[in-house]
Amino acid sequence: QGYEHSVINLWNYYSKKENYQDAIEHYLQLLEDGCSTVTKYLAQCYQKIGNYKEMIRYFLLSTDDSHSMLLFGHYCSDIKDYDNAIKYYSLATEYDTIPFH
């Protein structure tokens, strides 16, 4: 759980500074070190810099996380891919808790 708090703090730091490239480098190192909780943050960083191919890749690696599925559902809805939006919103509901954003 300590990893998760550190990852969230890193996200808060990098997103406030809009320094997504440094965040990506940091998260990729953490992922290499075995911290799988960074995948949804990697996806969000790639989305912020417009690299949608990598964004999709990392969101799809986060399918065990309701927040990731919710965010990916939002992305699908934004691009008017409503079938996939419904699919990922539905996946998000399979978890006990869903953070609403």
PyMOL CGO cylinders between C-alpha atoms (Angstrom):
from pymol import cmd
from pymol.cgo import CYLINDER

trace = [
    CYLINDER, 0.00, 0.00, 0.00, 2.97, 2.32, 0.52, 0.3, 1, 1, 1, 1, 1, 1,
    CYLINDER, 2.97, 2.32, 0.52, 3.73, 2.07, -3.18, 0.3, 1, 1, 1, 1, 1, 1,
    CYLINDER, 3.73, 2.07, -3.18, 0.19, 3.18, -4.05, 0.3, 1, 1, 1, 1, 1, 1,
    CYLINDER, 0.19, 3.18, -4.05, 0.42, 6.32, -1.90, 0.3, 1, 1, 1, 1, 1, 1,
    CYLINDER, 0.42, 6.32, -1.90, 3.81, 7.18, -3.41, 0.3, 1, 1, 1, 1, 1, 1,
    CYLINDER, 3.81, 7.18, -3.41, 2.46, 6.68, -6.91, 0.3, 1, 1, 1, 1, 1, 1,
    CYLINDER, 2.46, 6.68, -6.91, -0.51, 8.95, -6.18, 0.3, 1, 1, 1, 1, 1, 1,
    CYLINDER, -0.51, 8.95, -6.18, 1.79, 11.61, -4.73, 0.3, 1, 1, 1, 1, 1, 1,
    CYLINDER, 1.79, 11.61, -4.73, 3.96, 11.42, -7.84, 0.3, 1, 1, 1, 1, 1, 1,
    CYLINDER, 3.96, 11.42, -7.84, 0.86, 11.82, -10.02, 0.3, 1, 1, 1, 1, 1, 1,
    CYLINDER, 0.86, 11.82, -10.02, -0.20, 14.88, -8.03, 0.3, 1, 1, 1, 1, 1, 1,
    CYLINDER, -0.20, 14.88, -8.03, 3.27, 16.41, -8.33, 0.3, 1, 1, 1, 1, 1, 1,
    CYLINDER, 3.27, 16.41, -8.33, 3.77, 15.79, -12.04, 0.3, 1, 1, 1, 1, 1, 1,
    CYLINDER, 3.77, 15.79, -12.04, 0.22, 16.68, -13.09, 0.3, 1, 1, 1, 1, 1, 1,
    CYLINDER, 0.22, 16.68, -13.09, 0.32, 20.02, -11.24, 0.3, 1, 1, 1, 1, 1, 1,
    CYLINDER, 0.32, 20.02, -11.24, 3.51, 20.84, -13.12, 0.3, 1, 1, 1, 1, 1, 1,
    CYLINDER, 3.51, 20.84, -13.12, 2.11, 19.32, -16.34, 0.3, 1, 1, 1, 1, 1, 1,
    CYLINDER, 2.11, 19.32, -16.34, 5.41, 17.47, -16.61, 0.3, 1, 1, 1, 1, 1, 1,
    CYLINDER, 5.41, 17.47, -16.61, 4.04, 14.28, -18.11, 0.3, 1, 1, 1, 1, 1, 1,
    CYLINDER, 4.04, 14.28, -18.11, 7.19, 13.17, -19.93, 0.3, 1, 1, 1, 1, 1, 1,
    CYLINDER, 7.19, 13.17, -19.93, 9.17, 13.02, -16.67, 0.3, 1, 1, 1, 1, 1, 1,
    CYLINDER, 9.17, 13.02, -16.67, 6.23, 11.26, -15.05, 0.3, 1, 1, 1, 1, 1, 1,
    CYLINDER, 6.23, 11.26, -15.05, 6.24, 8.66, -17.81, 0.3, 1, 1, 1, 1, 1, 1,
    CYLINDER, 6.24, 8.66, -17.81, 9.94, 8.00, -17.33, 0.3, 1, 1, 1, 1, 1, 1,
    CYLINDER, 9.94, 8.00, -17.33, 9.48, 7.67, -13.57, 0.3, 1, 1, 1, 1, 1, 1,
    CYLINDER, 9.48, 7.67, -13.57, 6.44, 5.40, -13.89, 0.3, 1, 1, 1, 1, 1, 1,
    CYLINDER, 6.44, 5.40, -13.89, 8.13, 3.19, -16.49, 0.3, 1, 1, 1, 1, 1, 1,
    CYLINDER, 8.13, 3.19, -16.49, 11.00, 2.66, -14.04, 0.3, 1, 1, 1, 1, 1, 1,
    CYLINDER, 11.00, 2.66, -14.04, 8.54, 1.80, -11.26, 0.3, 1, 1, 1, 1, 1, 1,
    CYLINDER, 8.54, 1.80, -11.26, 6.75, -0.62, -13.60, 0.3, 1, 1, 1, 1, 1, 1,
    CYLINDER, 6.75, -0.62, -13.60, 10.08, -2.25, -14.44, 0.3, 1, 1, 1, 1, 1, 1,
    CYLINDER, 10.08, -2.25, -14.44, 10.70, -2.57, -10.69, 0.3, 1, 1, 1, 1, 1, 1,
    CYLINDER, 10.70, -2.57, -10.69, 7.42, -4.49, -10.33, 0.3, 1, 1, 1, 1, 1, 1,
    CYLINDER, 7.42, -4.49, -10.33, 4.98, -1.76, -9.29, 0.3, 1, 1, 1, 1, 1, 1,
    CYLINDER, 4.98, -1.76, -9.29, 1.97, -2.60, -11.46, 0.3, 1, 1, 1, 1, 1, 1,
    CYLINDER, 1.97, -2.60, -11.46, -0.24, 0.10, -9.91, 0.3, 1, 1, 1, 1, 1, 1,
    CYLINDER, -0.24, 0.10, -9.91, 1.39, 2.69, -12.17, 0.3, 1, 1, 1, 1, 1, 1,
    CYLINDER, 1.39, 2.69, -12.17, -0.33, 1.50, -15.36, 0.3, 1, 1, 1, 1, 1, 1,
    CYLINDER, -0.33, 1.50, -15.36, -3.40, 3.74, -14.97, 0.3, 1, 1, 1, 1, 1, 1,
    CYLINDER, -3.40, 3.74, -14.97, -1.15, 6.73, -14.29, 0.3, 1, 1, 1, 1, 1, 1,
    CYLINDER, -1.15, 6.73, -14.29, 0.95, 5.92, -17.34, 0.3, 1, 1, 1, 1, 1, 1,
    CYLINDER, 0.95, 5.92, -17.34, -2.26, 5.80, -19.37, 0.3, 1, 1, 1, 1, 1, 1,
    CYLINDER, -2.26, 5.80, -19.37, -3.30, 9.22, -18.08, 0.3, 1, 1, 1, 1, 1, 1,
    CYLINDER, -3.30, 9.22, -18.08, 0.13, 10.70, -18.85, 0.3, 1, 1, 1, 1, 1, 1,
    CYLINDER, 0.13, 10.70, -18.85, 0.04, 9.37, -22.39, 0.3, 1, 1, 1, 1, 1, 1,
    CYLINDER, 0.04, 9.37, -22.39, -3.46, 10.77, -22.80, 0.3, 1, 1, 1, 1, 1, 1,
    CYLINDER, -3.46, 10.77, -22.80, -2.26, 14.21, -21.64, 0.3, 1, 1, 1, 1, 1, 1,
    CYLINDER, -2.26, 14.21, -21.64, 0.52, 14.27, -24.24, 0.3, 1, 1, 1, 1, 1, 1,
    CYLINDER, 0.52, 14.27, -24.24, -1.75, 12.96, -27.00, 0.3, 1, 1, 1, 1, 1, 1,
    CYLINDER, -1.75, 12.96, -27.00, -0.20, 9.50, -27.40, 0.3, 1, 1, 1, 1, 1, 1,
    CYLINDER, -0.20, 9.50, -27.40, -3.48, 7.59, -27.55, 0.3, 1, 1, 1, 1, 1, 1,
    CYLINDER, -3.48, 7.59, -27.55, -1.95, 4.32, -28.71, 0.3, 1, 1, 1, 1, 1, 1,
    CYLINDER, -1.95, 4.32, -28.71, 0.12, 4.06, -25.51, 0.3, 1, 1, 1, 1, 1, 1,
    CYLINDER, 0.12, 4.06, -25.51, -2.78, 5.41, -23.44, 0.3, 1, 1, 1, 1, 1, 1,
    CYLINDER, -2.78, 5.41, -23.44, -5.00, 2.57, -24.63, 0.3, 1, 1, 1, 1, 1, 1,
    CYLINDER, -5.00, 2.57, -24.63, -2.23, 0.03, -24.06, 0.3, 1, 1, 1, 1, 1, 1,
    CYLINDER, -2.23, 0.03, -24.06, -1.77, 1.02, -20.42, 0.3, 1, 1, 1, 1, 1, 1,
    CYLINDER, -1.77, 1.02, -20.42, -5.47, 1.40, -19.66, 0.3, 1, 1, 1, 1, 1, 1,
    CYLINDER, -5.47, 1.40, -19.66, -6.00, -2.13, -20.97, 0.3, 1, 1, 1, 1, 1, 1,
    CYLINDER, -6.00, -2.13, -20.97, -3.25, -3.36, -18.64, 0.3, 1, 1, 1, 1, 1, 1,
    CYLINDER, -3.25, -3.36, -18.64, -5.29, -1.90, -15.75, 0.3, 1, 1, 1, 1, 1, 1,
    CYLINDER, -5.29, -1.90, -15.75, -8.45, -3.95, -16.20, 0.3, 1, 1, 1, 1, 1, 1,
    CYLINDER, -8.45, -3.95, -16.20, -8.38, -5.01, -12.54, 0.3, 1, 1, 1, 1, 1, 1,
    CYLINDER, -8.38, -5.01, -12.54, -8.89, -1.42, -11.42, 0.3, 1, 1, 1, 1, 1, 1,
    CYLINDER, -8.89, -1.42, -11.42, -12.34, 0.19, -11.39, 0.3, 1, 1, 1, 1, 1, 1,
    CYLINDER, -12.34, 0.19, -11.39, -10.96, 3.70, -11.64, 0.3, 1, 1, 1, 1, 1, 1,
    CYLINDER, -10.96, 3.70, -11.64, -9.01, 2.80, -14.79, 0.3, 1, 1, 1, 1, 1, 1,
    CYLINDER, -9.01, 2.80, -14.79, -12.10, 1.28, -16.37, 0.3, 1, 1, 1, 1, 1, 1,
    CYLINDER, -12.10, 1.28, -16.37, -14.11, 4.37, -15.46, 0.3, 1, 1, 1, 1, 1, 1,
    CYLINDER, -14.11, 4.37, -15.46, -11.49, 6.69, -16.98, 0.3, 1, 1, 1, 1, 1, 1,
    CYLINDER, -11.49, 6.69, -16.98, -11.22, 4.58, -20.11, 0.3, 1, 1, 1, 1, 1, 1,
    CYLINDER, -11.22, 4.58, -20.11, -15.01, 4.60, -20.39, 0.3, 1, 1, 1, 1, 1, 1,
    CYLINDER, -15.01, 4.60, -20.39, -14.90, 8.40, -20.25, 0.3, 1, 1, 1, 1, 1, 1,
    CYLINDER, -14.90, 8.40, -20.25, -12.29, 8.44, -23.01, 0.3, 1, 1, 1, 1, 1, 1,
    CYLINDER, -12.29, 8.44, -23.01, -14.41, 6.14, -25.20, 0.3, 1, 1, 1, 1, 1, 1,
    CYLINDER, -14.41, 6.14, -25.20, -17.42, 8.35, -24.59, 0.3, 1, 1, 1, 1, 1, 1,
    CYLINDER, -17.42, 8.35, -24.59, -15.41, 11.47, -25.48, 0.3, 1, 1, 1, 1, 1, 1,
    CYLINDER, -15.41, 11.47, -25.48, -14.51, 9.98, -28.86, 0.3, 1, 1, 1, 1, 1, 1,
    CYLINDER, -14.51, 9.98, -28.86, -18.12, 8.85, -29.33, 0.3, 1, 1, 1, 1, 1, 1,
    CYLINDER, -18.12, 8.85, -29.33, -17.25, 5.14, -29.12, 0.3, 1, 1, 1, 1, 1, 1,
    CYLINDER, -17.25, 5.14, -29.12, -20.35, 4.48, -27.05, 0.3, 1, 1, 1, 1, 1, 1,
    CYLINDER, -20.35, 4.48, -27.05, -20.30, 0.68, -27.33, 0.3, 1, 1, 1, 1, 1, 1,
    CYLINDER, -20.30, 0.68, -27.33, -16.87, 0.54, -25.71, 0.3, 1, 1, 1, 1, 1, 1,
    CYLINDER, -16.87, 0.54, -25.71, -17.83, 3.27, -23.23, 0.3, 1, 1, 1, 1, 1, 1,
    CYLINDER, -17.83, 3.27, -23.23, -20.69, 1.08, -22.01, 0.3, 1, 1, 1, 1, 1, 1,
    CYLINDER, -20.69, 1.08, -22.01, -18.38, -1.95, -21.93, 0.3, 1, 1, 1, 1, 1, 1,
    CYLINDER, -18.38, -1.95, -21.93, -15.79, -0.22, -19.72, 0.3, 1, 1, 1, 1, 1, 1,
    CYLINDER, -15.79, -0.22, -19.72, -18.36, 1.49, -17.50, 0.3, 1, 1, 1, 1, 1, 1,
    CYLINDER, -18.36, 1.49, -17.50, -19.89, -1.95, -16.98, 0.3, 1, 1, 1, 1, 1, 1,
    CYLINDER, -19.89, -1.95, -16.98, -16.50, -3.43, -16.11, 0.3, 1, 1, 1, 1, 1, 1,
    CYLINDER, -16.50, -3.43, -16.11, -16.03, -0.65, -13.55, 0.3, 1, 1, 1, 1, 1, 1,
    CYLINDER, -16.03, -0.65, -13.55, -19.27, -1.63, -11.82, 0.3, 1, 1, 1, 1, 1, 1,
    CYLINDER, -19.27, -1.63, -11.82, -17.94, -5.13, -11.15, 0.3, 1, 1, 1, 1, 1, 1,
    CYLINDER, -17.94, -5.13, -11.15, -15.83, -3.77, -8.29, 0.3, 1, 1, 1, 1, 1, 1,
    CYLINDER, -15.83, -3.77, -8.29, -16.89, -3.07, -4.72, 0.3, 1, 1, 1, 1, 1, 1,
    CYLINDER, -16.89, -3.07, -4.72, -16.02, 0.61, -4.84, 0.3, 1, 1, 1, 1, 1, 1,
    CYLINDER, -16.02, 0.61, -4.84, -16.05, 3.02, -7.75, 0.3, 1, 1, 1, 1, 1, 1,
    CYLINDER, -16.05, 3.02, -7.75, -14.52, 6.46, -7.39, 0.3, 1, 1, 1, 1, 1, 1,
    CYLINDER, -14.52, 6.46, -7.39, -16.76, 8.98, -9.10, 0.3, 1, 1, 1, 1, 1, 1,
    CYLINDER, -16.76, 8.98, -9.10, -15.05, 11.69, -11.17, 0.3, 1, 1, 1, 1, 1, 1,
]
cmd.load_cgo(trace, "trace")
